[in-house]
Amino acid sequence: MIQSVLIIGIILAVISIAVGIGVLKATGKEKFTGYYPIAVLGIAGILLACAAPIVGKVEIMGAGLGGWGIAAMFAAAIGFIVTSLVDTYTNAKA
């Protein structure tokens, strides 16, 4: 189960970084819309982790709801860090 949660987290992190950077490049310098998809992923992770004890044993692709929540929160944290670093260095050059 730990391996599947790590793989899911890494895949979600790569997707969130790609989407965040893509949205940042498409919008202006003073907009924060690049962070919205990552924030939605983090909120979804919190909801999944909180729903896991209520719903019970539900497995999706080898990981339970709590594992999906942990993976989503991990991906959101890494996505926020990388996207903010890219945004900082992009705005510093201008």
Wavefront OBJ file of the C-alpha trace (Angstrom):
o trace
v 0.000 0.000 0.000
v 2.849 2.385 0.742
v 4.276 1.900 -2.743
v 0.974 2.667 -4.419
v 0.484 5.816 -2.313
v 3.990 7.025 -3.199
v 3.454 6.361 -6.902
v 0.071 8.087 -6.856
v 1.586 11.043 -4.992
v 4.450 11.386 -7.452
v 2.114 11.230 -10.448
v -0.238 13.805 -8.914
v 2.731 16.043 -8.060
v 4.031 15.995 -11.630
v 0.559 16.729 -12.992
v -0.040 19.556 -10.510
v 3.352 21.111 -11.271
v 2.718 20.955 -15.013
v -0.772 22.441 -14.705
v 0.365 25.132 -12.247
v 3.299 26.246 -14.379
v 1.167 26.143 -17.524
v -1.484 28.356 -15.966
v 1.172 30.724 -14.596
v 2.700 31.117 -18.052
v -0.732 31.792 -19.567
v -1.707 34.521 -17.077
v -0.178 37.835 -16.103
v 2.557 38.416 -13.541
v 0.286 39.647 -10.770
v -2.304 36.863 -10.945
v -2.461 33.944 -8.552
v -4.577 31.695 -10.788
v -1.682 29.262 -11.243
v -2.055 28.214 -7.632
v -5.798 27.472 -7.763
v -5.547 23.931 -9.238
v -2.990 23.008 -6.593
v -5.185 24.448 -3.835
v -8.111 22.383 -5.107
v -5.903 19.273 -5.016
v -4.898 20.043 -1.416
v -8.500 20.573 -0.333
v -9.514 17.334 -2.054
v -6.736 15.564 -0.158
v -7.977 16.904 3.150
v -11.537 15.839 2.325
v -10.430 12.346 1.276
v -8.342 11.893 4.414
v -11.244 13.035 6.604
v -13.760 10.857 4.746
v -11.687 7.683 5.102
v -12.723 6.817 8.687
v -16.360 7.677 7.997
v -16.769 5.680 4.782
v -14.761 2.669 5.842
v -12.660 0.310 3.755
v -12.662 1.572 0.166
v -9.689 0.799 -2.084
v -8.974 2.431 -5.415
v -5.950 1.129 -7.335
v -4.388 -0.400 -4.236
v -4.771 2.593 -1.931
v -7.597 3.480 0.408
v -9.262 6.866 0.633
v -6.846 7.935 3.338
v -3.912 6.988 1.136
v -5.358 8.990 -1.734
v -5.792 11.930 0.632
v -2.208 11.694 1.851
v -0.953 11.411 -1.734
v -3.005 14.437 -2.809
v -1.765 16.552 0.105
v 1.829 15.510 -0.639
v 1.380 16.425 -4.297
v -0.178 19.774 -3.391
v 2.688 20.645 -1.048
v 5.354 19.776 -3.605
v 3.339 21.493 -6.343
v 3.058 24.709 -4.319
v 6.794 24.742 -3.611
v 7.938 24.107 -7.174
v 5.349 26.392 -8.766
v 6.154 29.252 -6.399
v 9.881 28.868 -7.078
v 9.290 28.958 -10.829
v 7.016 31.996 -10.416
v 9.583 33.773 -8.262
v 12.453 33.277 -10.684
v 10.278 34.188 -13.663
v 9.218 37.479 -12.067
v 12.751 38.246 -10.838
v 14.098 38.324 -14.408
v 11.531 40.856 -15.599
l 1 2 3 4 5 6 7 8 9 10 11 12 13 14 15 16 17 18 19 20 21 22 23 24 25 26 27 28 29 30 31 32 33 34 35 36 37 38 39 40 41 42 43 44 45 46 47 48 49 50 51 52 53 54 55 56 57 58 59 60 61 62 63 64 65 66 67 68 69 70 71 72 73 74 75 76 77 78 79 80 81 82 83 84 85 86 87 88 89 90 91 92 93 94
